[in-house]
Amino acid sequence: MGQKPPFIFSVLRFIIPGYDRDPLFDELCDFYESINAEKGSRAANLWLSGELLRSLPGFCSAYIYWRYSMARSYVKLAVRNIKKQMLYSIINIAGLALGLTCSLLIFLYIQDEVRYDRYHERAEQLYRVTMREEIGGRTDHFAGVPFGAAQTFAAELPEIIRLQRLVFSADAAVLAKQTHELPRLLHADTCFFKDFTHSFLYGDPATALNQPGSIILTRSTAKRVFGLINPINRTIHLEHEGDALITAIIEDVPKNSHFTFDAIISNYRLRTQQPGRFHSWFGIIGWAYILVENGTNPRQLEAKFSAIAESRIGQALKVGNIKTTYPLQKLTDIHLKSRLQFEMAANGDIRLVYFFSAMAVLVLAVACFNFINLSTARYNQRAKEAGIRKLIGAVRKQLISQFIIESFILCFLALMLAIILILLSLPLFNQLTGKTFGWELFEQKIFWLGLMCILFLTALLAGTYPAIFLSSFHPLAILRQEHLDARRGIITRHTLVIVQFCVSIALIFCTFVISDQLRYMKNAELGFNREHILVLPVPKGTLQTNYRAFKEEIYTNPRIQRACYSDEIPGKTRNVLTFRTVGQSAVETIALQVINSDYDFIDTYGLDIVAGRSFDPDLRTDAGTCLINETAARSMDANLNVLGKQIRHSQNAPVQIIGIVKDFNYQSLKHSIDPLVILCTPRVGEFHYERYLSIRIHPEDIRETVQFVALKYRRFTQGRPFDYFFIDALFHSLYQSEERTVKMVFIFAGLAIFIACLGLMGLISFAAERRSKEIGIRKSLGATPSAIFLLLARDYLYIIALANIIALPLAYIFIKHFWLQNFYHQVHPRPILFVLAAVISICITFFTISYQSIKAAQISPVKALRYE
């Protein structure tokens, strides 16, 4: 007898209905063996194949019909249950919608952060060359690099395809006697657009920067300067660069770029005017990017950089006791993973991405726990339904399918509501995060892909557990209500409530600590008087060459108390140079933050002199002297015996230390106070790199004083737009990232606890409904409404107390060892914050459960005993 074809029999076994499968299959086997015995295996196999083909159309139509019928039945049941249990359905949908809204908004924020600079076609091959220096025990890591080093690396290493040198400056375009500021003018090599991808509206990217004096404007800059006129091939006059020919117009730089610009100009003139700075191995004037061959190992390339540097400047580094390395940064890592000195702009932080990712998951988890809690809490009514369906033939798989379909319907409704909430909240979210999300996000495939993933994941997480839980009981045990004695449902629900409130309490506590840190940084004593200091960026031109006359002119106003010129100001200090005491060994080399100023810097900023004296404008010999801060003095001599000593930078003339300034925070409080030298350079306003005029004004009539300075400014600059800011506003702006983080954490913490309270309200409502007979009997025996209230509420108050005990220590560990590590000057979480977070969570819980508890306590005993 031939062997039965296994594939055909397997298909037949699958398509035969389960209740008829065994007898029909046995009969089919008998027929097959009979034909096989009479006519052979070939005839038997042909007959069996024919039976299979004849069965398939009927099977397919029946399968589709019954599956459609079952799905329609499940949908009807789901809609019926939603209507029947409207309160719980609204709570479920609202909770999931809020959770999805939070998660999707955070998803948009994270997506934008991680996609910085990825629009460049060669982003994976582009690296930024940086420089790390170790001098006298201090390490400085700069985002820029001396161009001489970068050029040598590119010339000698075959792995480097191309070098890009970028320098930023401020300039102004003069057109029809009107001055248009270009605060971010980028000087770039002619090959810039070969590596950095930008969309051209007019012009050819291959030749746009080929000619000296070629300039490319962004769309917004062209519109601001020329209006609706096409400016291609027109010549504009730049105050610093001279005449420039407009060769192209490009789209504005995308927001998710780690550097932006108003216009790009060929760096030819800069290279010819300052050849020494462009070819020097010392001194940073800009940033260098390299395009490398595919498969290049950046760590091996860094080792080659060190070897080349050792062969070229190794002896000079040994004399200065300097250790220099040149780490590479991948272009796509710069925004989130780079917090170096001399950055092009403020970057993001990968730790914030991790933090908000965790927050999105936790908020969504809180919403899912609500769904699970309310679904399992209602299992008594649904368990009877499941038992009856099992008795009439339903299998567990069908019950699970029914409950999961209900979960998908609820999740779909929640998702639709979430999309509406996202559209309504986008303007506020953009204002909060500084992003520009709009309708275009709905055109992104990644958005819809993320949306579908969240929908299916949420539906499965929220629906699978209740489905398995409700379908697991034996039908007789369900109808006898034996399952009602099980404690596992209560334990599970209480556990989920604890987890929900642990998340909410931890977020509340973190919000308090982050707010404390931000408040401390904004209001801390910095060591100088930052109030009422007006700062004017000093442009090249008449104002810079006539700075003394301008200073004397504004002194005619009695509300001008003091004014000084300087190249750096507190809050904007980036110039670091190496010095060593004259006459001592190279071991005494020290890196100092440098501020070049005139005689009045100390008085203008209200700095304290702890030893020696300040600059004296009556002593012309003070030109070329310096003051150092206490940190720098300690670095030179533990006993601060440095007065009268001379220090020098490179081959420059030595300068004498005439005083020691009390340490003050000239940078953000995220950083320590580094060694600082203030050099007295009275001709500071005439130097091409000096940038600021600081004016201390009287606190009365500030607006009138600013208008007076603006009038004088326009007269000296021939009508140039008046640009100014205040030092205290500058320091506040240094903490914009932290301020946004506080607001986001506060909002999402509030939403998390609101979602948790929605679930708690549903649970207490269900508990009151389930225990209505007990409540009626207790009231009949004389129980007071307050006793009934405590009966229903005490379990949940105990749960919230336990959640506080768990959440607060974990939140403290997180905030202490994760968030606060970003700040050198940091607050210590106050004990009152623990108490405040606990009290708020308990009060919110109390008010959440009070309405339903009081409502249940006031119900008539007769109605309660008639329940069901």
Secondary structure, DSSP 4 states (H G I P E B T S, - for coil): -PPP-HHHHHHHHHHS-GGGHHHHHHHHHHHHHHHHHHH-HHHHHHHHHHHHHHHHHHHHHHHHHHHHHHHHHHHHHHHHHHHHTHHHHHHHHHHHHHHHHHHHHHHHHHHHHHTTTTTSTTGGGEEEE-EEEEETTEEEEES---HHHHHHHHHH-TTEEEEEEEEEEEEEEEETTEEEEEEEEEEE-TTHHHHS---EEES-TTTTT-STTEEEEEHHHHHHHHTTS--TT-EEEETTTEEEEEEEEEPPPPSSSS---SEEEETHHHHHH-HHHHH-SS---SEEEEEE-TT--HHHHHHHHHHHHHHHHHHHHHHTTEEEE--EEEGGGHHHH---BT-SS----HHHHHHHHHHHHHHHHHHHHHHHHHHHHTHHHHHHHHHHHHHTT--HHHHHHHHHHHHHHHHHHHHHHHHHHHHHHHHHHHHHHT----GGGGG-HHHHHHHHHHHHHHHHHHHHHHHHHHTSS-HHHHHTTGGGG--HHHHHHHHHHHHHHHHHHHHHHHHHHHHHHHHHHHHS--SS--TTEEEEE--TTHHHHTHHHHHHHHTTSTTEEEEEEES-BTTB---EEEEEETTS-GGG-EEEEEEEE-TTHHHHHTPPEEEE----TT-GGGTTEEEEEHHHHHHH-TT---TT-EEE-TTSPPEEEEEEEPP---S-TTS----EEEEE-TTGGGSTT--EEEEEE-STTHHHHHHHHHHHHHHHTTSPPP--EEHHHHHHHTTHHHHHHHHHHHHHHHHHHHHHHHHHHHHHHHHHHHTHHHHHHHHHTT--HHHHHHHHHHHHHHHHHHHHHHHHHHHHHHIIIIIGGG-SS-----HHHHHHHHHHHHHHHHHHHHHHHHHHHTS-HHHHHT--
